[in-house]
Amino acid sequence: YGHFDTAANDMPLFNEIGANTIQTEIGPTDVMTFADDGSYTTKTDKLEKLKTILQNAEENNIAVSVLLSPHYFPTNVIEYYGIGHSDGATEFLKYNVNADIAKTIIEEYLRFVIPEIKDYTSLNNICLSNEPFFKPESCGDYYLDRWHQFLEDKYESTWNLYQAYGKYYL
């Protein structure tokens, strides 16, 4: 039906064409400005726009899926903390989602946005992330110790690992 503002503006026409749902999105950088140290200030223009969309949807009997867009993540924080993927430009999520600062920012973002939208009757669902593609191997050595521990816990010895896969690795 269109994207972003076009689809949101066309909601009054949806009933005429038999449509009753829309997805819209908002992300961390839409509602927060981040300093390199992870501190932030809030901004409300995009949040107010989302609330207007939800209200308009209520008035037009439209169900709204709100995409929380974690891929709209502050690049200055990615660079400052070195939590980007080694091949970041090819990935949808360009940061290590398990880095402590990333988890903190996403949690703060959710704690800011969710209470603002949770009571709209037009809110049909919350999509945590679209295209949730993430490659841990692109995060340098961040996961290496965890991987080694997993293998040790699962196979107990190198010999058991070899036996499980019928391979011998140096």
C-alpha positions in Angstrom: 0.0 0.0 0.0 3.0 2.2 0.2 5.7 2.9 2.8 6.1 5.0 5.8 4.2 8.3 5.7 2.3 7.5 2.5 0.7 4.3 4.0 0.1 6.1 7.3 -1.7 9.0 5.5 -3.8 6.6 3.4 -5.2 4.7 6.4 -8.7 6.4 6.0 -8.8 4.7 2.6 -7.9 1.2 3.7 -11.5 0.1 4.6 -12.6 0.9 1.1 -10.0 -1.5 -0.4 -10.5 -4.2 2.3 -7.2 -3.6 4.2 -7.1 -3.3 7.9 -3.4 -3.4 9.0 -0.3 -1.4 8.7 3.3 -1.6 9.9 5.2 1.4 11.0 8.6 1.7 12.6 10.6 3.7 15.1 14.2 3.0 16.4 16.6 4.1 19.1 18.1 6.9 17.1 14.6 8.2 16.3 13.9 9.0 19.9 17.3 9.4 21.6 20.5 11.2 20.9 23.5 9.3 22.2 26.8 10.5 23.6 29.8 8.3 23.0 29.6 7.1 26.6 26.1 5.7 26.0 24.3 8.5 27.9 21.4 10.0 26.0 18.9 12.7 25.8 15.4 12.0 24.5 13.6 13.7 21.6 9.9 13.3 21.1 9.0 14.4 17.6 9.1 10.8 16.0 7.4 9.4 19.1 4.6 11.9 18.8 4.3 11.0 15.1 4.0 7.4 16.0 1.3 8.2 18.6 -0.6 10.2 15.9 -0.4 7.2 13.6 -1.8 4.9 16.4 -4.6 7.4 17.1 -5.5 7.7 13.4 -5.5 3.9 13.2 -7.9 3.7 16.1 -10.2 6.1 14.4 -10.1 4.1 11.1 -10.3 0.6 12.6 -6.8 -0.3 11.5 -4.5 -2.7 13.3 -0.9 -1.4 13.7 2.3 -3.5 13.9 5.0 -1.4 15.4 8.5 -2.4 14.3 11.0 -1.4 17.0 13.9 -1.2 14.5 17.0 -2.0 16.6 19.0 -1.5 13.4 18.6 2.3 13.9 21.4 2.2 16.4 23.9 5.1 17.1 26.9 4.7 14.9 29.0 6.9 17.2 28.4 4.4 20.1 29.3 1.5 17.8 32.6 3.2 16.9 33.4 4.4 20.4 33.0 1.0 22.0 34.3 -1.0 19.0 31.2 -3.2 18.9 30.7 -3.1 15.1 30.9 -6.1 12.8 34.2 -6.6 11.0 32.2 -6.7 7.8 29.5 -4.4 9.1 28.4 -2.9 5.8 27.1 -6.3 4.7 25.0 -6.9 7.8 21.6 -5.6 8.7 22.4 -5.2 12.4 25.8 -3.5 12.2 26.7 -4.1 15.9 27.3 -6.8 18.4 23.8 -7.2 20.0 25.3 -8.9 23.0 27.8 -6.1 23.9 26.9 -4.7 27.3 26.5 -1.1 25.9 24.2 -2.4 23.1 22.0 -4.2 25.6 21.8 -1.2 27.8 20.9 1.2 25.0 18.2 -1.2 23.6 16.8 -1.7 27.1 16.6 2.0 27.8 15.0 2.6 24.4 12.3 0.0 25.0 11.7 1.4 28.5 11.1 4.8 26.9 8.9 3.8 24.0 6.8 0.9 25.2 5.0 2.7 28.0 4.2 5.5 25.5 2.4 3.2 23.0 1.1 0.2 25.0 -2.4 1.5 25.7 -3.4 2.2 22.1 -6.2 -0.2 21.1 -4.9 0.0 17.5 -1.6 -1.6 18.6 -1.9 -5.1 17.2 1.7 -6.3 17.8 5.2 -5.2 18.3 7.8 -6.5 15.9 11.1 -6.7 17.7 13.2 -6.7 14.5 12.7 -7.3 10.9 15.4 -9.0 8.9 17.0 -10.3 12.1 20.3 -11.4 10.5 23.3 -11.5 12.8 26.6 -13.3 12.4 28.5 -13.7 15.6 31.7 -14.7 13.6 31.7 -11.1 12.4 32.4 -9.8 15.9 36.0 -10.6 16.1 37.0 -12.7 19.2 34.0 -11.6 21.2 32.4 -15.0 21.1 35.5 -17.2 20.8 35.9 -18.0 24.5 32.2 -18.7 24.8 32.4 -21.0 21.7 35.4 -22.9 23.2 33.6 -23.3 26.5 30.5 -24.6 24.7 32.5 -27.2 22.8 34.3 -28.3 26.0 31.0 -28.6 27.9 29.3 -30.5 25.1 32.1 -32.9 24.2 34.4 -33.0 27.3 37.4 -33.9 25.2 38.9 -33.2 21.8 38.7 -36.9 21.1 34.9 -36.9 21.7 34.6 -34.0 19.3 36.5 -35.9 16.6 34.4 -38.9 17.1 31.1 -36.9 16.9 32.0 -35.6 13.5 34.2 -38.3 12.1 37.0 -35.7 11.6 40.3 -35.0 13.1 41.3 -31.4 13.5 44.7 -30.0 14.5 
